[in-house]
Amino acid sequence: MATAVTAAVSLPSSSKSSASLSAKTSILSSERISFNKVPLYYRNVSTGGKFVTIRAQVTTEAPATVVKKESKKDDEGVVVNKYKPKDPYIGRCLLNTKITGDDAPGETWHMVFTTEGEIPYREGQSIGVIPDGVDKNGKPHKLRLYSIASSALGDFGDSKTVSLCVKRLVYTNDQGEIVKGVCSNFLCDLKPGSEVKITGPVGKEMLMPKDQNATIIMLGTGTGIAPFRSFLWKMFFEKHADYKFNGLAWLFLGVPTSSSLLYKEEFELMKERHPENFRVDFAVSREQTNEKGEKMYIQTRMAQYAEELWELLKKDNTYVYMCGLKGMEKGIDDIMVSLAAKDGIDWIEYKRQLKKAEQWNVEVY
């Protein structure tokens, strides 16, 4: 029988504490925050009769450093494929909570799994999950990849957990039958204490740039927010001896309804605390329109800042990250083609150069 484990998450407070974990880390007190209607808190985790205190924010003291531009993919410390399908890591579910409103078109869940530090992932990587059970041919289900939604320190700041943001897939096929996605439903139905087979970590495409003074433009739709939550926690909710973000992080998030906005309270708190370094713009397609009456998709929202975005894209320290639905890139291309043409630049060729310089990073599905 699986051991029952309970945990909850809240955002770190700006208040200071003298309690220390080590010479390089300290614990800050927590404060309440809610994911839409679901209130979450940091608190003790009970497992096997023992209580383990979880921190609200890990901090280290460090001055800002200027990093020479270098490939993020050349970092020897980035681990890939440590765990493979034939020998996955067995983690446990600590927390699983719905983070969309009851009237949202579909459910999205935030879940936290134990890793005990055995899956040393970086922000921007993914893990694989192998759902329990067998397919219609009696064979084990194949793994599904999910972008990691937590920083490398994890939601509890001890580098011993990994978080995912998963939308439950349910649809009606051509025969009128209700079909449920195997892995998404397996994950969304997990109870605290349940075991999870994990592979990875994988991927280098979405790793953060090393330049701490960079402009980072993040374009996400739905659960495509996952890697950007990991970026932003590292930038604004944590302090590291070797990293202090001094640049501009600009997030565009597209969803169908306001009840589908994911981690909205977190992003608003980041903006409140770091107004000079963080901007966020939401595009709610079923509720908002532009001045022409057109639905507010992510590319529609970006079009309102088209000139400013183009000026940023001319700089060699601007990095664009895109995660979400496959069709979003074309809408963004449509905006940039005419702007680039005004400067006598072929956008498609320019974007090719950006990709080569690791300044245009795409993970769509």
C-alpha angles and dihedrals in degrees: 000000000000116000112248111243125184129190140153137197135224135166121269119257125233091232117109131234133192095217111114136201096192141332089289104038139056137183122242124197121259133236133200122265132163133221096223103299096348113091115210133186140185108243141139120308115224117207129157091350093303127111121219118191114226122205127234096215134002115217138182129181116245141145120238115267131203112230122203111237109267137153114282088209094063094068105121090204094067109106122207132182097001089149121040133191094263092053109023127176113256110223131171131233112248099173137008121175136160111244101185126082123259091251095050117118095251136351126273121190133198113213135180125204131191118246100165086218092295095118103058099192130169130220108279097030128114137221131212123233124202109204120220120258135036136281127245089280093055094252125128114270117262120246124264122211122230129185111243113249099196134072118252088266090056129223091294095046098234099102089240102105140056127204133209135193109213133179116211108240114218123153143152116247129214091274091057093252122140110240124196122202107244101221100032092053091044089054098042090051095050117125124212109275095030118132122244127195108224131187132188144348095232140175140047101194095089099041114133119259115255093228106103091195095053129124107238117194113194121195116189139165122197113317087001082091089080101093091042092055087055091050094047096047089055092047100044113012099044138050122211135190090232103032135057118158112223100161134082123283113193119186126195113187123185123198135155099240138014089246086062095058106122123216090351094153091053093052093046090053091050090052091049092051098038108029093155094053106034134057126174130188124183125206112200105185101193095045108032134059135183126239089280093055093251120145113266106246120164092264089049090056091046090051088065088064097034098127093046092047092050091052089052091049090058090065121089093224097057116105126190122204122187126188130166138044117022096233095061096083093062092054090053092047089055090058096047100044095073094040092052091045090059087063092044092254127137103227097205092053091043091052089051089057091048090053091050090052090049090245095118113054123176134185111169135157 
